[in-house]
Amino acid sequence: MRKSRISAVAAMAAAAALALTGCGGSGGDAGDGDTVKIGIKFDQPGLGFKDGEAYKGFDVDVAKYVAKELGFAEDKIEWVSAPSANRETLLETKQVDMIFATYSITDTRKERVAFAGPYFVAGQDLLVRQDDTSITGPETLTGKKLCSVTGSTSAKKVSDSYPGVSLVEQGGYADCLGLLETGGIDAVTTDDIILAGLAATEANKGKFKVVGNTFSEEKYGVGLSKDATTCADINTAITKMIDSGEWEKALQANTEGTGYSPNAKLNPPKPEACA
Ligand code: GLU
């Protein structure tokens, strides 16, 4: 009994591995058949961050856990940079198999890609200079200069809901922080957990503060191509990570020292049914 269950699981993992790479080892864009290409951010400390040759953060830890459950050991993962504006295209063109990159599940994105998860829920917030007391929420931004990232829900929310704000778009949030420091802009907006991670780095310590007044719900999904067959297995892996305590451990380790505490009402979330 036990043995046949284990081999069934192994067979599932192997099938998932084949489905992800899209081939049985015959090369092509998917690599040599036993690797998986995972899109992450390279510039978001605590979430997805390239540190020399190492990849670190909560997204990276969830990605490693899920990959392992699908049959890919850590050394079979190829990490690919997935900036906000490029994520749908990376999936559509099969340059990556999965994306774990603070990637909010939205109906608009679902027109082009599919999502497993969510595995985390964040909220859009603002980051300002430490001594700024004039910005306390999105309604206090009129006449201010705000920075966000092209292709993000954060930029879209501001242009849709707060048209009086002048929005500067960059390729990544770290680029916005440079402008905030020099006074070129007055605030940065994106998810609270991203802002907390950026503000807590050695270089930024003491310079900025997260306002702490969230104005959206961002459900982080695992981005997949529309024809991926792995959604249900990824959800099973996420649930296992949460139930085993590994999810909590990873979240704590990656937010330690940032002052960030996740919204306990919304976390950990329950993965949604796959389409
Ligand atoms: N979670 C939001 C999004 O998916 C903002 C963070 C990001 O740009 O990655 O657009």
Boltz pocket constraint, residues with backbone or C-beta under 6 A from the ligand:
constraints:
  - pocket:
      binder: B
      contacts: [[A, 84], [A, 101], [A, 102], [A, 103], [A, 104], [A, 149], [A, 151], [A, 152], [A, 153], [A, 154], [A, 190], [A, 191], [A, 194], [A, 218]]
      max_distance: 6.0
